[in-house]
Amino acid sequence: MKNIITILLVSFISLSASAQYGVDNIFRKYKNNKGVVAWQFEGDIANMLKTKDGNEIKSSLESVDFVMFIEEGTDITDDDRDKLKEKIADDGYEILVQARDKGQKLKLMGIQEGDVITKVFAQVSFEKRSAYFFLTGEIFLDDLNNIEFDSLMQGLNF
């Protein structure tokens, strides 16, 4: 009987730990590395973002997590890339946008609940650099298509 209880307890702890390990956790170890820019904002931060047409954002954003590898040719390891693909599939992310243009790539994925997207993951490659965004909140697709992400990069010189 003690063995069964011990096995159940270990299984429960293992499941709890793996359930809490999200896509964004893969990037934690890189945040303090040289050549990596990382931001994390929490609270209602929708007013920090500009839209292409100047309209207000209807979405409410609870958090933005951003990780960018600014040294050319640096990125996450192949092992972490495999973990990322697995977690994206396990968490139920769906592709929202996938685009390529002149060496730039964008992959935008999300988790939708009803009419809103609750989590967004974006992977961007440009000028031999990589960046990753994580947005959480109540995000409307119209807003997501209209956000001027370049405004977040204003004033930064790499």
C-alpha positions in Angstrom: 0.0 0.0 0.0 2.9 2.4 0.8 4.4 1.7 -2.5 1.2 2.5 -4.4 0.9 5.8 -2.4 4.5 6.6 -3.1 4.2 5.9 -6.8 1.0 8.0 -7.0 2.7 10.9 -5.2 5.7 10.9 -7.4 3.5 10.7 -10.5 1.4 13.6 -9.3 4.5 15.8 -8.6 6.0 14.9 -12.0 2.7 15.8 -13.8 2.4 19.0 -11.9 5.9 20.0 -12.7 5.6 19.2 -16.4 2.2 21.0 -16.6 3.8 24.2 -15.3 6.7 24.1 -17.8 5.4 26.3 -20.6 6.8 27.4 -23.9 8.3 30.6 -22.4 10.3 28.6 -19.8 12.6 27.3 -22.5 14.0 30.8 -22.9 14.6 31.6 -19.2 18.2 30.3 -19.3 19.1 32.6 -22.2 17.8 35.9 -20.7 21.0 36.8 -18.9 23.4 35.7 -21.7 25.7 38.1 -23.4 24.2 39.2 -26.7 20.6 38.6 -25.6 18.0 41.3 -25.1 15.1 40.3 -22.8 12.1 42.2 -21.6 9.2 41.2 -19.5 6.2 43.5 -18.8 3.2 42.6 -16.8 0.0 44.5 -16.1 -2.3 46.1 -18.6 0.3 47.1 -21.2 -1.9 47.5 -24.3 -1.3 51.3 -24.1 2.4 50.7 -24.8 1.6 49.4 -28.3 0.8 51.5 -31.3 -1.4 50.4 -34.2 -0.7 50.9 -37.9 -3.9 52.8 -38.3 -3.7 54.8 -35.1 -6.8 53.3 -33.5 -6.9 52.1 -29.9 -6.2 48.5 -29.2 -9.4 46.6 -28.1 -7.4 43.7 -26.6 -6.2 43.6 -23.0 -2.6 42.4 -22.7 -1.6 41.0 -19.3 2.0 40.3 -20.2 4.6 40.6 -22.9 7.8 38.6 -22.8 10.5 39.3 -25.4 13.8 37.6 -26.1 16.1 38.6 -28.9 19.5 37.2 -29.9 21.3 40.3 -31.2 24.6 38.7 -32.1 24.5 37.3 -35.7 24.0 33.6 -36.0 23.1 33.1 -32.3 19.9 31.4 -31.3 18.5 28.7 -29.0 20.1 25.3 -29.2 18.8 22.5 -31.4 17.8 20.6 -28.2 15.8 23.6 -27.0 14.3 24.0 -30.5 13.0 20.4 -30.3 11.6 21.1 -26.8 9.9 24.2 -28.2 8.2 22.3 -31.0 7.0 19.7 -28.6 5.7 22.2 -26.1 3.9 24.2 -28.8 2.1 21.0 -29.9 1.3 19.9 -26.4 0.0 23.3 -25.4 -2.3 23.4 -28.4 -0.9 26.4 -30.3 -2.2 26.9 -33.8 -0.5 28.8 -36.6 -2.1 32.2 -37.1 0.4 33.7 -39.6 3.4 32.4 -41.4 5.3 34.8 -43.7 8.6 35.2 -45.5 10.0 38.3 -47.2 13.6 39.0 -48.3 15.3 36.8 -45.7 12.9 37.7 -42.9 10.6 35.1 -41.5 7.6 35.4 -39.1 5.7 32.6 -37.5 2.8 33.6 -35.3 1.0 31.0 -33.2 -1.8 31.2 -30.7 -4.2 29.5 -28.4 -7.7 30.6 -29.0 -10.6 30.4 -26.5 -13.9 31.5 -28.1 -13.5 34.8 -29.9 -10.2 35.7 -28.3 -6.7 34.5 -28.4 -5.3 34.0 -24.8 -1.7 33.3 -25.7 0.5 34.3 -28.6 3.9 33.0 -29.5 5.9 34.7 -32.3 9.2 33.6 -33.8 10.9 36.2 -36.0 14.2 35.9 -37.9 15.7 38.9 -39.6 19.2 40.1 -40.5 20.7 36.8 -39.2 19.1 37.5 -35.8 16.2 35.8 -34.0 13.5 37.1 -31.7 10.7 35.5 -29.8 7.6 37.2 -28.3 5.1 35.9 -25.9 1.8 37.7 -25.3 -0.9 36.8 -22.8 -4.3 38.3 -22.2 -7.5 38.7 -24.3 -6.2 39.4 -27.7 -8.4 40.0 -30.8 -7.0 38.9 -34.1 -7.8 42.3 -35.7 -5.6 44.0 -33.1 -2.8 41.4 -33.6 -2.8 42.1 -37.3 -2.7 45.8 -36.7 -0.1 46.1 -34.0 3.0 48.1 -35.0 5.7 45.8 -33.5 8.4 48.1 -34.9 7.4 50.7 -32.3 8.7 48.4 -29.6 12.1 48.6 -31.2 12.3 52.4 -31.5 15.4 53.8 -29.9 17.3 50.5 -29.9 20.5 50.2 -31.9 22.0 46.9 -32.5 
